[in-house]
Amino acid sequence: MHRRHLLLAALGVAGAARAHHGWSSFDQDRPLYLEGRVTRAKWQNPHAELVIEVPAGLRVPADLAQRALPAQAAPIDGKALLARAAAPRRKDRQWEIELAPLTRLEAWKVAEIKPGATIGVLGYTFKDEKGEAVLRAEYLFVDGKAYGLRSGPA
């Protein structure tokens, strides 16, 4: 019986590891911009997750490259990322957004995001946009404020 519990525990850890994507899984050469209405939210560790519904024909806002970005502890060239941002080529209307760990969101003073909220996000998906419609957030835009999620505030 002890072996069975160890096997089940190992399978559970392996499944959790597959579900949690590290930065290396994402194509950081092509930042994507998404915005839409939150349909589901998990405000928990290892990181908060949102599902947003994006409108058909989503385009990058004309003012995105001019938006003010907060200083972060990590060296990120946010202005260059905003200038290179593209809308996704794939046509998925539902995207899962991986945010930062809760401790980092708390450091930025990001209030819990709930279904019904409208957000914008700049981040990365998988190379060539293959696989699941998942975006790892670099910057989060909520209620006119921008939050850098790679590190804590500078």
C-alpha positions in Angstrom: 0.0 0.0 0.0 2.9 2.4 0.8 4.3 2.0 -2.8 0.9 2.9 -4.2 0.8 6.1 -2.2 4.3 7.0 -3.4 3.4 6.3 -7.0 0.2 8.4 -6.8 2.2 11.3 -5.1 4.8 11.1 -7.8 2.2 11.2 -10.6 0.6 14.2 -8.9 3.8 16.1 -8.8 4.6 15.3 -12.4 1.2 16.5 -13.5 1.6 19.7 -11.6 5.0 20.3 -13.2 3.6 19.8 -16.7 0.8 22.2 -15.9 3.1 24.9 -14.7 5.2 26.4 -17.5 8.6 28.0 -16.9 9.7 31.1 -18.9 11.8 28.9 -21.2 8.7 27.4 -22.7 7.6 30.7 -24.1 8.8 32.6 -27.2 10.2 35.8 -25.8 11.1 37.1 -29.2 7.5 37.9 -30.1 5.5 39.7 -27.4 1.8 39.5 -27.9 -0.9 41.9 -26.7 -4.3 40.6 -25.6 -7.2 42.4 -24.0 -10.6 41.2 -23.0 -13.1 40.3 -20.3 -12.1 37.9 -17.5 -14.3 34.8 -17.5 -12.5 32.8 -14.8 -10.0 33.6 -12.2 -7.8 31.6 -9.8 -6.1 33.9 -7.4 -3.7 31.4 -5.8 -0.1 30.2 -6.0 2.1 29.1 -7.7 0.8 32.0 -9.7 -2.6 33.6 -10.4 -4.4 32.5 -13.5 -7.1 34.2 -15.5 -9.1 33.1 -18.5 -10.1 36.0 -20.8 -12.4 36.2 -23.8 -10.8 38.4 -26.5 -12.9 40.1 -29.1 -12.8 38.9 -32.7 -10.4 40.9 -34.8 -8.3 42.0 -31.8 -5.7 44.6 -32.7 -2.9 46.2 -30.8 -4.0 49.6 -29.4 -2.5 52.5 -31.3 -1.2 54.1 -28.1 0.4 50.9 -26.6 4.0 51.9 -27.4 3.4 55.2 -25.6 2.0 53.8 -22.4 3.9 54.6 -19.2 5.4 51.5 -17.6 6.5 51.2 -13.9 10.2 50.5 -13.1 10.9 46.9 -12.0 13.8 45.4 -10.1 14.6 43.2 -13.2 16.2 44.9 -16.2 13.3 44.8 -18.7 13.2 47.0 -21.8 9.5 47.5 -21.5 9.3 50.3 -24.1 10.9 48.0 -26.7 8.4 45.2 -25.9 5.5 47.5 -26.3 6.8 48.8 -29.6 7.2 45.2 -30.9 3.8 43.9 -29.6 1.6 42.0 -32.0 -1.9 40.6 -31.9 -1.9 36.8 -32.0 -2.3 35.2 -35.4 -4.3 32.3 -34.0 -8.1 32.9 -33.7 -8.8 31.5 -30.2 -11.3 33.7 -28.3 -10.4 32.2 -24.9 -6.9 32.6 -23.6 -5.4 31.4 -20.3 -3.2 34.1 -18.7 -0.5 33.2 -16.3 0.3 36.0 -14.0 3.0 36.3 -11.3 3.0 34.6 -7.9 0.7 36.2 -5.4 3.5 37.7 -3.3 4.7 39.7 -6.4 1.1 40.8 -7.2 0.8 42.0 -3.6 4.1 43.9 -3.9 2.7 45.7 -7.0 -0.6 46.2 -5.0 -2.7 44.5 -7.7 -6.2 44.0 -6.4 -7.7 40.6 -6.9 -9.0 40.4 -10.5 -12.5 38.8 -10.7 -14.7 37.6 -13.5 -16.3 40.4 -15.4 -13.2 42.7 -15.2 -11.6 43.9 -18.4 -7.8 43.7 -18.7 -5.0 44.1 -21.1 -1.9 42.0 -21.0 1.5 41.9 -22.9 3.3 38.6 -22.7 4.5 35.5 -24.5 2.9 32.3 -25.8 4.6 29.2 -27.2 6.8 29.3 -30.3 4.9 29.7 -33.5 1.8 30.1 -31.3 1.5 26.3 -31.2 -0.1 24.4 -28.4 -2.6 25.7 -25.9 -3.8 29.3 -26.0 -1.7 30.4 -23.0 0.0 33.7 -22.4 2.7 34.3 -19.8 2.2 37.9 -18.6 5.1 40.4 -18.7 2.9 43.5 -18.2 -0.7 43.7 -16.9 -3.0 46.6 -17.6 -5.9 47.1 -15.3 -8.1 50.2 -14.8 -5.5 52.5 -16.5 -2.6 51.2 -14.5 0.4 49.1 -15.7 2.1 46.5 -13.6 5.4 44.8 -14.4 5.2 41.2 -13.5 8.7 39.8 -14.1 10.0 41.2 -10.8 9.0 43.4 -7.9 8.8 47.2 -8.1 12.1 49.1 -8.2 
